[in-house]
Amino acid sequence: MMPGLLSDELSVSNDCATIKSTIPLKVKIQLSLDSQSSLEFISLSKEIYQTSYNDYFENGSISVKDKFVSVKLLGSNLFKESKIYPITVVYDLPSDTIELNSLSFINKYGSNFTLDQAIIQPIDKLIHLDSIMLQVPLEVYQLLENYPIDKLLSILANERECSTDFIILKKFDLSRSLNGEFIHCEPVDQGYIDINTKIVITKQDTVINDNSNNTDSIIDDVLDDDLTIEFSQISLDNIAPSTKPLTLKTSVLTNTTISSHTQLLSSTFTSDDNELFGCLSITNLQQLGCLSGDIIQLNLICDCSSDILCACSTTPYHIRLFPFLDPNDFKSNTIYLSPLLLNTLNNPSQVVLKQLSNHYNKQHNHLTKLTNYVQLAKEVVIARIASPITLDRSLQHLFLSNLKSFFEVRDRVVVKGQMIPIPLDTYLARSIFATYESSGDSNFPSVVPQGTPNDIAWFQITDGIGGEDDNSMIPGQQYLIDSKKTRMIQSGIVSIDLSSIPNMNSIRLYLSLPLLFTYPNNEISTKGAVTFDYAKELRKIISTSFKIQNKVKLQTSILIHSLVRCIGKSSLIRSISNEFGAWLLELDGYELLNSGSVSKTIGTIRGKCDKIVENCSRVIIYIKHIESLAKKQDPNSGIKDTLALKIAELIDEYTSQNCIFIASSNDSDSISEIVRSKLKFEIYLNVPTEQERKIIFESLLSPIETTTTTTTDYSYKPRQDLSINHLALQSAGLTPNDLQSIISTAKNLSYDRMEELADLNSTSINTILASNGGYINYTPLDLESSINLARNKFSDSIGAPRIPNVKWEDVGGLDTVKDSILDTIDMPLKHPELFANGMKKRSGILFYGPPGTGKTLLAKAIATNFALNFFSVKGPELLNMYIGESEANVRRVFQRARDAKPCVIFFDELDSVAPKRGQQGDSGGVMDRIVSQLLAELDGMSDGGGNGEGVFVVGATNRPDLLDEALLRPGRFDKMLYLGIADTHEKQKKILEALTRKFELGQDVNLHEISLECPLNYTGADFYALCSDAMLCAMTRQASLVDSKLIEFNEQRQHEGKEPVSARWWFDNIATNDDVSVTVQNEDFLKAMEGMVASVSREEMEHYQRVRENFEGGKKQDEVVNGEINDELGNFQNGDEIILQ
């Protein structure tokens, strides 16, 4: 289209001209088939150019070298992101059209490119890319290993016909010369690179494309490949039309597919029932001999006895057909129908399509109206399907108003027995009802806002009069409902469940309702581990109950409980009831409770439940916080629990009517025994495991599959380098509600990051979003920061464990105990299958020795090195004045650790938690019971294949002789490690090196000489005090120096007749980096050592040495026989890469 442009190099700059309008425009787009250059650009019509920019020009084609536009293709889910292109202006283009010049599009799609609409937005500035990552084959990687960056930029500039100081790049762009792909760009996905951009080159396993047979000569001589344009074989001209019936598979159509993926003439079919629109490929449409919008016959090939539509019905079903725009990823030989139509058809796997008449050589037959084939219904009777929604008086006005709108906006086509879902906003409906009810006004508004629908009211066509003979509706025959001509009667209630609908989530998605989390029911690993086993258990109970409810009255009642709040009990019940098509009546115990009257509370419950149980089939009654209605009474009070007795009677009554009763509680021990005895099944919900958290994160981070149809449709998505496995590991111990909060916080952080980038580049947030493909990306840093914020916020209140940040480098002088630690922890983590057959594993390590020798620090280093969560427990935290609560605290500690596994429980000062039994003076024997409970929990940790897998216990004590001897037996704290005082000056030097790693030391500081001045009874805590005092001395010295400078500066100002300044002003305006930095000199260490006294005397050292000899008994250290232990477990190893900067 523009030979003058393509023959010259396109030199662009980032100083864009003034943009007249930054509002996105919806335009028509066409693909230029004349492109022979690898340069990609967009040609605008002069009208579109003048609408967007302030430039005007004479007739003809011009090159605009400094302007860019973001283009978002509409009509295919293959193009989810917008892309930025340089622009040109072509005079002879239609006024509402742009042209895409892209050789890669021609090679990939050719004449199969049928998209005709796009959204464009002028870009005022391109963002500079700080770093990019190029993935190339091994041969090219080896050639580029020592390649200069300026020559590499020249290759990329020649490919894109631009200068090396402004090369436009997009993520996933291909480099023909280097046979590679740009897989990552920072800070946005699209921008420009120059000599200041860091280029990272990585190897790939397979080549991206096969442009060159001689990759060795790529760098020295860039080949000019002759590209062959292969056009699609799918065309209306080379496929002969046929009038034979066509058998196709069926699939579910989403609510955005019709308007976004098809050539739908909205002005023509705006009054037609969109539930009758079917979509298929252009190939299948041509095989059927039809045009877009044609009405065809649909027949079933199933064998059923349905009274709605079945194979034996001689009356065909009529629908409209539309082709998918190409390119797309929809399946061929498949017709996509709405889930509501599929439900009406009894969800067939295959259907037969037949052309009504030969429309192929006739014009405008695709504009035929449905009234030519479907009889008009004179009267139709619509009944409510009994459900907690349709039987709720507070919702009645809104769902009837929505039902009326459903038939008014389009001419609906129905069959007898068809189910009609009406979405509604229950919160809005109840708010309107409460407002008018409180004022005594029964005249509700005739026009009600739609709100945000969150539930469905179901209706059914039960009868009607249609046809010229005024006969009753015939099952299986379609009837047209014209709101102006058809008399519609809403009457009666029918009892139907939703079990016939195989996937309710597809209908919820179609109706734009919030999706419910689907709990998987399959094994997720070769080891046979099952995620969400509690969901599997609940699914099994409900399935069995519904299967035999007509034969046997099981009186199913279930208690779902957990020690942790917001763990997903309600979400679980909603999802499972939705899966089985059951009606769920959800009640809150606190809202039902009337503290002043038992009869009023029972009356409220009956008022909400009786009508539902009587009229609905497959009912699940779910009461949250059951402990609020049935609290456990003190057995010594002598007061009868009347409310609990009444609720127990209600449970018996409702379950005897084939209703499933489910109660939930966060404190099952506080539920009255009267009510709890009536709940036959109990299901305990654990905090999600690592694999379960991964599934939840995948659900939260995956956007709903939609296609952009508006000019302001931005969404969030995870960046490609985001590791969900890492997120699942870092979020141990958190509930699903916490995970959802993490995602919400990450959204705010990612948006703030985009705004900061916009401010830094002096541009708008819309430009940044367009440079990022129209999306806001979650980065690993966003989610990691969000997780840290969540842990910092909730750790004190819920005791959430976290992974510490103490590395082996922070621990000095304790290298000798590493191997023993690795032997205990490394093997169960690396090879858990060895302990799956019941083999006992070492569950505990006991550090003992003098105080201040680094026992706590070493435990944190273990957690960091193995990426384990760290849970520290102090003795007094477990004690409680009430009988039984201290032992319960021990159980809760281990339960939290199991919820947060892999986890390390660290018992500091273990001798205060588990002293020798039988020697305590407390009358209640609480310490003895704590020891017994601790022993029981430790035994559970060591059992192979138990729920203690991934939980390790570390204890620390200064007095192992005071511990109960049972703790030191095999399977408990059977690995005892003595952490003594550094007995050589070399070890002391290592401790000093670890403590001063972040210090700025003076040139005269020699740590070896300092260690020689220290006595050999200094502990690690003593050295910490020494280094801290040395830093304090350095800071005091530096502060004195700054004070003298400030005095001198103020004296000088007084001589000049100026007022003295404050220290803050001096630091803000005069101080240099040397004034604010603190350097620790040798004199500071010597001054700190003057007042140092060892915390452990030599006599105490001898005592601890005797204790060690008594406990170790002269035994040698265990040796590792099988294999080598990797003491760098958990370190991430990067693949080979070259960094050009």
Residue pairs with C-beta under 8 A, 6 or more apart in sequence:
1 32
1 34
1 43
1 61
1 90
1 99
1 101
2 43
2 61
2 63
2 88
2 90
2 101
4 61
4 63
5 41
5 61
5 63
5 88
6 36
6 37
6 39
8 63
9 161
9 162
9 163
10 39
10 41
10 63
10 65
10 86
10 161
10 162
11 65
11 162
11 163
11 166
12 65
12 66
12 68
12 86
12 162
12 166
12 168
13 65
13 66
13 166
14 66
14 125
14 126
14 128
14 166
14 192
15 66
16 66
16 67
16 68
16 123
16 124
16 125
16 126
17 53
17 54
17 55
17 66
17 67
18 53
18 54
19 52
19 53
19 54
19 122
19 124
20 51
20 52
20 53
20 54
21 51
21 52
21 122
22 121
22 122
22 124
22 764
22 766
23 121
23 711
24 119
24 120
24 121
24 711
24 712
25 48
25 51
25 52
25 119
25 120
25 121
25 711
26 74
26 117
26 118
26 119
26 711
27 48
27 96
27 97
27 98
27 117
27 118
27 119
27 120
28 94
28 96
28 97
28 98
28 116
28 117
28 118
29 71
29 73
29 97
29 98
29 99
29 100
29 115
29 116
29 117
29 118
30 97
30 98
30 99
30 100
30 116
31 99
31 100
31 102
31 105
31 106
31 109
31 113
32 43
32 99
32 100
32 101
32 102
33 106
33 110
33 111
33 229
35 101
35 102
35 103
35 106
36 103
37 103
37 161
38 103
38 104
38 159
38 160
38 161
38 176
39 101
39 160
39 161
39 162
40 85
40 100
40 101
40 102
40 103
40 104
41 85
41 86
41 87
41 88
41 101
42 69
42 71
42 85
42 86
42 87
42 88
42 98
42 99
42 100
42 101
42 120
43 87
43 88
43 89
43 90
43 93
43 98
43 99
43 101
44 52
44 69
44 87
44 88
44 89
44 90
44 93
44 98
45 89
45 90
45 93
45 94
45 95
45 96
45 97
45 98
46 57
46 89
46 90
46 91
46 93
46 95
47 95
47 96
48 95
48 96
48 97
48 98
48 120
49 55
49 64
49 87
49 89
50 56
52 69
52 120
52 122
53 67
53 122
55 64
57 89
59 91
60 91
61 88
61 89
61 90
61 91
62 88
62 89
63 88
64 86
64 87
64 88
64 89
65 86
67 86
67 87
67 122
68 84
68 85
68 86
68 87
68 122
68 123
68 126
69 84
69 85
69 87
69 120
69 121
69 122
69 123
70 82
70 83
70 84
70 120
70 121
70 122
70 123
70 770
70 771
70 774
71 82
71 83
71 84
71 85
71 98
71 100
71 118
71 119
71 120
72 79
72 81
72 82
72 83
72 118
72 119
72 120
72 708
72 774
73 79
73 115
73 117
73 118
74 115
74 117
74 118
74 119
74 260
74 707
74 708
74 709
75 115
75 116
75 117
75 260
75 261
75 262
75 325
75 707
76 115
76 261
76 325
76 326
76 327
76 328
76 707
77 261
77 328
77 329
77 705
77 707
78 327
78 328
78 329
79 115
80 707
80 708
80 773
81 189
81 773
81 774
81 775
82 119
82 121
82 770
82 773
82 774
83 170
83 190
83 773
84 123
84 126
84 168
84 170
84 190
84 770
84 771
85 100
86 168
90 99
93 99
98 118
98 120
103 227
104 174
105 113
106 229
107 227
107 229
107 230
108 327
109 232
109 326
109 327
110 229
110 230
110 231
110 232
111 231
111 232
111 235
112 231
112 232
112 234
112 326
112 327
113 326
113 327
114 263
114 282
114 325
114 326
115 325
115 326
115 327
116 263
116 325
119 708
119 711
121 711
121 766
121 770
123 767
123 770
123 771
124 763
124 764
124 767
125 761
125 762
125 763
125 767
126 168
126 190
126 191
126 192
126 771
127 187
127 188
127 190
127 191
127 192
127 757
127 761
127 763
127 767
127 768
127 771
128 191
128 192
128 193
128 194
128 196
128 197
128 761
129 169
129 185
129 186
129 187
129 188
129 191
129 192
129 193
129 197
130 186
130 187
130 197
130 198
131 184
131 185
131 186
131 197
131 198
131 199
131 200
132 169
132 182
132 184
132 185
132 186
132 193
132 197
132 198
132 199
132 200
133 182
133 183
133 184
133 185
133 199
133 200
133 201
133 202
134 175
134 178
134 180
134 181
134 182
134 183
134 199
134 200
134 201
134 202
135 180
135 181
135 182
135 183
135 201
135 202
135 203
135 204
135 208
136 144
136 175
136 178
136 179
136 180
136 201
136 202
136 203
136 204
137 179
137 180
137 203
137 204
137 206
137 207
137 215
138 203
138 204
139 215
139 216
140 178
140 179
140 180
140 215
140 218
140 219
141 201
141 202
141 203
141 1136
141 1138
143 215
143 216
143 218
143 219
144 152
144 178
144 201
144 219
144 1138
145 1138
147 219
147 1140
149 195
149 199
149 1140
149 1141
150 164
150 195
151 219
152 199
152 1140
153 164
153 167
153 193
153 194
153 195
154 164
155 175
155 177
155 178
155 219
155 222
156 164
156 167
156 169
156 175
156 177
156 193
157 163
157 164
157 167
158 177
158 222
159 175
159 176
159 177
159 222
160 167
160 168
162 168
164 194
164 195
165 194
165 195
166 192
166 194
167 192
167 193
167 194
168 190
168 191
168 192
169 182
169 185
169 190
169 191
169 192
169 193
170 182
170 185
170 189
170 190
171 182
171 183
171 184
171 185
171 189
171 190
171 773
172 181
172 182
172 183
173 181
173 182
174 180
174 181
174 182
174 208
174 209
175 181
175 182
176 209
176 211
176 225
177 218
177 222
177 223
178 218
179 207
179 208
179 209
179 211
179 212
179 215
179 218
180 204
180 208
181 204
181 208
183 202
183 720
184 200
184 720
184 721
185 191
187 757
188 757
188 768
188 771
188 772
189 771
189 772
189 773
189 777
190 771
190 772
190 773
191 771
193 199
198 1139
198 1140
198 1141
199 1139
199 1140
199 1141
200 1137
200 1138
200 1139
200 1140
201 1137
201 1138
201 1140
202 1135
202 1136
202 1137
202 1138
203 1135
203 1136
211 223
211 225
212 218
212 223
212 225
214 223
217 223
232 326
234 281
234 282
234 283
234 326
236 282
236 286
239 283
239 286
239 287
241 286
241 287
241 288
241 289
241 360
242 287
242 288
242 289
243 289
243 355
243 358
245 299
245 352
245 353
245 354
246 284
246 287
246 288
246 352
246 353
246 354
247 301
247 350
247 351
247 352
247 353
248 280
248 284
248 333
248 334
248 335
248 350
248 351
248 353
249 331
249 333
249 334
249 335
249 349
249 350
250 334
250 335
250 336
250 337
250 342
250 347
250 348
250 349
250 350
250 351
251 331
251 334
251 335
251 336
251 337
252 336
252 337
252 338
252 339
252 342
252 503
252 506
252 510
253 277
253 278
253 279
253 336
253 337
253 338
253 339
253 510
254 509
254 510
254 705
254 706
255 509
255 510
255 511
255 512
256 706
256 707
256 709
257 279
257 336
257 707
258 264
258 274
258 277
258 279
258 322
259 266
259 709
260 707
260 708
260 709
261 279
261 324
261 325
261 328
261 330
261 707
262 277
262 279
262 292
262 322
262 323
262 324
262 325
263 292
263 322
263 323
263 325
264 277
264 293
264 322
265 292
265 293
268 293
268 367
269 277
269 293
269 320
270 410
271 410
271 411
272 320
272 370
272 410
272 411
273 370
273 410
273 411
273 412
273 413
274 338
274 410
275 338
275 340
275 341
275 412
275 413
276 318
276 319
276 320
276 341
276 370
276 413
277 319
277 320
277 322
277 338
278 298
278 319
278 320
278 321
278 322
278 335
278 336
278 337
279 321
279 322
279 323
279 324
279 330
279 335
279 336
280 321
280 323
280 324
280 334
280 335
280 336
281 323
281 324
281 330
281 332
281 333
281 334
282 323
282 324
282 326
283 332
284 332
284 333
284 335
285 291
285 292
285 321
285 323
288 296
288 321
288 353
288 355
289 355
289 358
289 359
289 360
290 296
290 321
290 355
290 359
290 360
290 366
291 359
291 360
291 365
291 366
292 321
292 322
292 323
292 366
293 320
293 321
293 322
293 366
293 367
294 320
294 321
294 355
294 356
294 359
294 365
294 366
294 368
295 318
295 319
295 320
295 321
295 356
295 368
295 370
295 372
295 373
296 318
296 319
296 320
296 321
296 353
296 354
296 355
296 356
297 316
297 317
297 318
297 353
297 354
297 355
297 356
298 316
298 317
298 318
298 319
298 345
298 351
298 352
298 353
298 354
299 311
299 316
299 317
299 351
299 352
299 354
300 309
300 310
300 311
300 313
300 345
300 346
300 348
300 351
300 352
301 311
301 348
301 350
301 351
301 352
302 310
302 311
302 346
302 348
302 349
302 350
303 311
304 310
304 311
304 346
306 346
307 416
307 417
307 475
308 344
308 345
308 346
308 415
308 416
308 417
308 418
308 475
308 476
309 317
309 344
309 345
309 346
309 415
309 475
309 476
310 346
310 476
313 475
313 476
313 477
315 474
315 476
315 477
315 478
316 354
317 345
317 478
318 356
318 370
318 373
318 374
318 413
318 478
319 337
319 341
320 370
321 353
324 330
330 336
335 351
335 353
337 345
338 510
339 501
339 503
339 506
339 507
339 510
340 419
340 420
340 421
340 507
340 510
342 348
343 419
343 500
343 501
343 507
344 415
344 418
344 419
345 351
346 500
347 500
347 501
347 502
356 373
357 365
359 365
359 366
370 411
370 413
370 480
371 480
374 413
374 478
374 479
374 480
375 466
375 467
375 477
375 478
375 479
375 480
376 466
376 479
376 480
376 482
376 485
376 486
377 414
377 464
377 465
377 466
377 473
377 479
377 480
377 481
377 486
378 464
378 465
378 466
378 470
378 485
378 486
378 487
379 464
379 465
379 486
379 487
379 488
379 489
380 414
380 461
380 463
380 464
380 465
380 473
380 479
380 481
380 486
380 487
380 488
380 489
381 461
381 462
381 463
381 464
381 489
381 491
381 492
382 403
382 420
382 459
382 460
382 461
382 462
382 488
382 489
382 490
382 491
383 459
383 460
383 462
383 490
383 491
383 492
383 493
383 494
384 390
384 391
384 457
384 458
384 459
384 490
384 492
384 493
384 494
385 419
385 458
385 459
385 460
385 493
385 494
385 495
385 496
386 493
386 494
386 495
386 496
386 583
386 612
386 615
386 616
386 617
387 457
387 458
387 583
387 616
388 583
388 584
388 585
388 586
388 612
388 616
389 395
389 399
389 424
389 426
389 455
389 456
389 457
389 458
390 396
390 399
390 457
390 458
390 459
390 493
391 493
391 611
391 612
391 615
391 616
393 433
394 429
394 430
394 433
394 434
394 437
395 424
395 426
395 429
395 430
395 433
395 457
397 429
397 432
397 433
397 444
397 448
398 424
398 425
398 428
398 429
398 432
398 448
399 422
399 424
399 429
399 457
400 490
401 446
401 448
402 422
402 423
402 424
402 448
402 450
402 457
403 420
403 422
403 457
403 459
403 490
406 412
406 420
406 422
407 481
407 483
407 488
408 483
411 480
411 481
411 482
411 483
412 480
412 481
413 478
413 479
413 480
413 481
414 420
414 461
414 478
414 479
414 481
415 461
415 473
415 475
415 476
415 477
415 478
415 479
416 461
416 462
416 463
416 464
416 473
416 474
416 475
416 476
416 477
417 460
417 461
417 462
417 475
418 460
418 461
419 458
419 459
419 460
419 496
420 458
420 459
420 460
420 461
421 456
421 457
421 458
421 459
421 507
421 511
422 456
422 457
422 458
422 459
423 453
423 455
423 456
423 511
423 512
423 513
424 451
424 453
424 454
424 455
424 456
424 457
425 450
425 451
425 452
425 453
425 454
426 454
426 455
427 451
427 454
428 448
428 449
428 451
428 452
432 444
432 445
432 448
433 444
436 442
436 443
436 444
453 511
453 512
453 513
454 513
454 514
455 513
456 507
456 508
456 511
456 513
458 496
458 498
459 490
460 494
460 496
461 473
462 492
462 494
463 472
463 473
464 472
464 473
464 479
465 471
465 472
465 473
466 473
466 474
466 477
466 479
473 479
480 486
481 488
493 615
495 615
495 616
495 617
496 617
497 581
497 582
497 583
497 616
497 617
497 618
498 504
498 581
498 582
498 583
498 618
499 546
499 580
499 581
499 582
499 618
500 581
501 507
501 581
504 578
504 579
504 581
505 515
505 516
505 518
505 578
508 514
508 515
508 516
509 515
509 704
515 704
516 571
516 574
516 575
516 578
517 568
517 571
517 575
517 696
517 699
517 736
518 575
518 579
518 699
519 532
519 535
519 536
519 539
519 572
519 575
519 576
520 531
520 532
520 695
521 535
521 536
521 539
522 530
523 529
523 530
524 530
524 531
524 691
525 691
527 833
527 836
529 691
530 536
531 689
531 691
531 692
531 695
532 692
532 695
534 560
534 572
534 683
534 684
534 685
534 686
535 572
535 575
535 576
537 683
538 558
538 560
538 572
538 573
538 576
538 683
539 576
539 579
541 556
541 558
541 681
542 556
542 576
542 577
542 580
542 582
542 620
542 660
543 580
544 554
545 554
545 556
545 660
546 580
546 582
546 618
548 554
549 658
550 658
553 655
553 656
553 658
554 655
555 652
555 655
555 656
555 680
556 655
556 660
556 661
556 680
556 681
557 651
557 655
557 660
557 661
557 662
557 663
557 678
557 679
557 680
557 681
558 660
558 661
558 662
558 663
558 679
558 680
558 681
558 682
558 683
559 626
559 662
559 663
559 664
559 665
559 668
559 671
559 676
559 679
559 681
559 682
559 683
560 569
560 572
560 573
560 662
560 663
560 664
560 665
560 682
560 683
560 685
561 569
561 664
561 665
561 666
561 667
561 668
561 682
561 683
561 684
561 685
562 569
562 666
562 684
562 685
562 686
563 666
563 667
563 892
563 895
564 666
564 685
564 687
564 735
564 798
564 899
565 666
565 735
566 735
566 736
566 737
566 738
567 685
567 687
567 735
567 736
567 737
568 685
568 735
568 736
568 737
569 624
569 664
569 685
570 586
570 622
570 624
570 664
571 736
572 685
573 584
573 586
573 620
573 622
573 662
573 664
574 584
574 586
577 583
577 584
577 620
578 584
580 618
581 618
582 618
582 619
582 620
582 660
583 612
583 616
583 617
583 618
583 619
583 620
584 620
584 622
585 608
585 609
585 612
585 619
585 620
585 621
585 622
586 622
586 624
587 605
587 608
587 609
587 621
587 622
587 623
587 624
588 623
588 624
588 625
589 623
589 624
589 625
589 626
589 627
589 628
589 629
590 625
590 628
592 601
592 604
592 605
592 608
592 623
592 629
593 601
593 628
593 629
594 600
594 601
594 604
598 642
598 643
598 646
601 629
601 643
602 643
602 646
602 647
602 650
605 647
605 650
606 650
609 621
609 650
609 654
612 619
612 621
613 619
613 621
613 654
613 657
613 659
614 657
619 658
619 659
619 660
620 659
620 660
620 661
620 662
621 654
621 659
621 660
621 661
621 662
622 662
622 663
622 664
623 629
623 661
623 662
623 663
623 664
624 663
624 664
625 664
625 665
625 666
626 663
626 664
626 665
626 671
626 675
627 665
627 666
627 667
627 668
627 670
627 671
629 643
629 644
629 647
629 675
630 641
630 643
630 644
630 647
630 648
630 671
630 672
630 674
630 675
630 676
631 641
631 644
631 670
631 671
631 672
632 669
632 670
632 671
632 672
632 673
633 639
633 641
633 644
633 672
641 672
641 674
644 672
644 674
644 675
645 674
647 675
648 674
648 675
648 677
648 678
651 661
651 675
651 678
651 679
652 678
654 661
655 661
661 679
663 675
663 679
665 671
668 676
668 682
686 898
686 899
687 733
687 734
687 735
687 899
687 900
688 696
688 734
688 735
688 736
688 739
689 901
690 728
690 729
690 732
690 901
690 902
691 728
693 727
693 728
693 731
693 732
693 734
693 739
694 724
694 725
694 727
694 728
696 736
696 739
697 724
697 727
697 728
697 731
697 739
698 724
700 739
700 740
700 743
701 717
701 718
701 722
701 724
701 743
701 778
703 715
703 716
703 717
708 774
713 774
714 769
714 774
714 775
714 776
715 774
715 775
715 776
716 747
716 750
716 775
716 776
716 777
716 778
717 775
717 776
717 777
717 778
718 724
718 777
718 778
719 777
719 778
719 779
719 780
721 779
721 780
722 778
722 779
722 780
722 783
723 780
726 780
727 783
727 787
729 867
730 784
730 787
730 803
731 738
731 739
731 742
731 787
731 790
732 801
732 869
732 899
732 900
732 901
732 902
732 903
733 800
733 801
733 869
733 896
733 899
733 900
733 903
734 742
734 790
734 794
734 800
738 790
738 794
741 790
742 783
742 786
742 787
742 790
743 783
743 786
745 786
745 789
745 790
746 778
746 782
746 783
746 785
746 786
747 776
747 778
749 782
749 785
749 786
750 776
750 777
750 778
750 779
750 782
751 776
753 779
753 782
754 765
754 768
754 769
754 772
754 776
755 765
757 768
758 764
758 765
758 767
758 768
761 768
769 775
769 776
790 800
791 800
791 802
794 800
795 802
799 871
799 896
800 900
801 869
801 870
801 871
801 896
801 897
801 900
801 903
802 869
802 870
803 863
803 864
803 867
803 868
803 869
803 870
804 860
804 863
804 864
804 870
805 864
806 857
806 860
806 861
806 863
806 864
807 861
807 864
807 865
808 818
808 861
808 865
808 1127
809 994
809 997
810 857
810 861
810 994
810 997
811 854
811 857
811 858
811 861
811 994
812 987
812 990
812 991
812 992
812 993
812 994
812 995
812 1020
813 854
813 982
813 987
813 988
813 990
813 991
813 994
813 1020
814 854
814 858
814 979
815 990
817 858
817 977
817 979
818 1127
819 1120
819 1125
819 1127
820 845
820 975
820 977
820 1117
820 1118
821 845
821 858
821 862
821 977
822 1125
822 1126
822 1127
822 1129
823 1118
823 1120
823 1125
824 842
824 845
824 952
824 975
825 845
825 862
825 866
825 868
825 952
826 866
826 1125
826 1126
826 1129
827 834
827 841
828 834
828 835
828 841
828 949
828 950
828 952
829 866
829 902
829 950
829 1129
830 1129
832 949
832 950
835 841
835 944
835 945
835 949
836 944
836 945
837 944
837 945
838 943
838 944
838 945
839 944
840 942
840 943
840 944
840 970
840 971
841 942
841 944
842 942
842 971
842 974
842 975
843 938
843 941
843 942
843 948
843 951
843 952
843 953
843 971
843 972
844 938
844 941
844 942
844 952
844 953
844 954
844 955
844 972
844 973
844 974
844 975
845 952
845 953
845 954
845 955
845 973
845 975
845 976
845 977
846 910
846 954
846 955
846 956
846 957
846 960
846 967
846 968
846 973
846 975
846 976
846 977
847 855
847 858
847 859
847 954
847 955
847 956
847 957
847 977
847 979
848 855
848 956
848 957
848 958
848 960
848 976
848 977
848 978
848 979
848 1107
848 1108
848 1111
849 855
849 958
849 978
849 979
849 980
849 981
849 1104
849 1108
850 958
850 980
850 981
850 1019
850 1096
850 1100
850 1101
850 1104
851 958
851 1019
851 1021
851 1095
851 1096
852 1019
852 1020
852 1021
852 1022
852 1095
852 1096
853 979
853 980
853 981
853 1019
853 1020
853 1021
854 979
854 1020
855 908
855 956
855 979
856 872
856 906
856 908
856 956
857 1020
858 979
859 870
859 904
859 906
859 954
859 956
860 870
860 906
862 868
862 904
862 952
862 954
863 869
863 870
863 904
865 1129
865 1130
866 902
866 1129
866 1130
867 902
867 1130
868 902
868 903
868 904
868 952
869 900
869 901
869 902
869 903
869 904
870 903
870 904
870 906
871 893
871 896
871 897
871 900
871 903
871 904
871 905
871 906
872 906
872 908
873 893
873 905
873 906
873 907
873 908
873 913
874 908
874 909
875 907
875 908
875 909
875 910
875 912
875 913
876 912
877 889
878 886
878 889
878 890
878 893
878 913
878 930
879 886
879 889
879 926
879 930
880 886
880 888
880 889
883 924
886 926
886 929
886 930
887 929
887 930
887 932
887 933
890 930
890 933
890 934
890 937
891 933
891 937
893 905
894 905
894 937
894 940
894 941
894 951
897 903
897 905
897 951
898 947
898 948
898 951
901 949
901 950
901 951
902 950
902 951
902 952
903 950
903 951
903 952
904 952
904 953
904 954
905 951
905 952
905 953
905 954
906 954
906 955
906 956
907 913
907 953
907 954
907 955
907 956
908 956
909 956
909 957
909 958
910 955
910 956
910 957
910 963
910 967
910 973
911 957
911 958
911 959
911 960
911 962
911 963
913 930
913 934
914 930
914 931
914 934
914 963
914 964
914 967
915 927
915 931
915 962
915 963
915 964
916 962
916 963
916 964
916 965
917 927
917 928
917 931
917 932
917 964
917 966
918 928
920 927
920 928
931 964
931 966
931 967
934 967
935 966
935 967
935 972
938 953
938 967
938 971
938 972
938 973
939 971
939 972
940 946
940 947
940 948
941 948
941 951
941 952
941 953
942 948
942 971
942 972
953 973
955 967
955 973
957 963
960 968
960 976
960 1107
960 1111
961 1107
961 1110
966 972
967 973
968 974
968 976
968 1111
976 1111
976 1112
978 1108
978 1112
980 1104
980 1105
980 1108
981 1016
981 1017
981 1018
981 1019
981 1096
981 1101
982 988
982 990
982 991
982 1016
982 1018
982 1020
983 1016
984 1016
985 1008
985 1011
985 1012
985 1014
985 1016
986 1011
988 1011
988 1014
988 1016
988 1018
988 1023
989 1007
989 1008
989 1011
991 1020
991 1023
992 1007
992 1010
992 1011
992 1023
992 1027
993 1007
995 1023
995 1024
995 1027
996 1007
996 1027
996 1080
999 1027
999 1031
999 1080
1000 1077
1000 1078
1000 1079
1000 1080
1001 1079
1001 1080
1002 1079
1002 1080
1002 1081
1002 1082
1004 1081
1004 1082
1005 1080
1005 1081
1005 1082
1005 1085
1006 1082
1010 1082
1010 1085
1010 1089
1013 1086
1013 1089
1014 1023
1014 1026
1014 1089
1015 1094
1017 1094
1017 1096
1017 1097
1017 1098
1017 1101
1018 1026
1018 1092
1018 1094
1019 1094
1019 1095
1019 1096
1021 1095
1022 1092
1022 1094
1022 1095
1025 1092
1026 1085
1026 1088
1026 1089
1026 1092
1027 1088
1029 1087
1029 1088
1029 1091
1029 1092
1030 1080
1030 1084
1030 1085
1030 1087
1030 1088
1031 1078
1031 1080
1031 1084
1032 1088
1033 1083
1033 1084
1033 1087
1033 1088
1034 1078
1034 1079
1034 1080
1034 1081
1034 1084
1035 1078
1037 1081
1037 1084
1038 1075
1038 1078
1038 1079
1041 1075
1042 1063
1042 1071
1042 1075
1045 1066
1045 1075
1046 1063
1046 1066
1049 1061
1049 1066
1049 1070
1050 1060
1050 1061
1053 1059
1053 1060
1053 1061
1054 1060
1061 1069
1067 1075
1067 1076
1096 1104
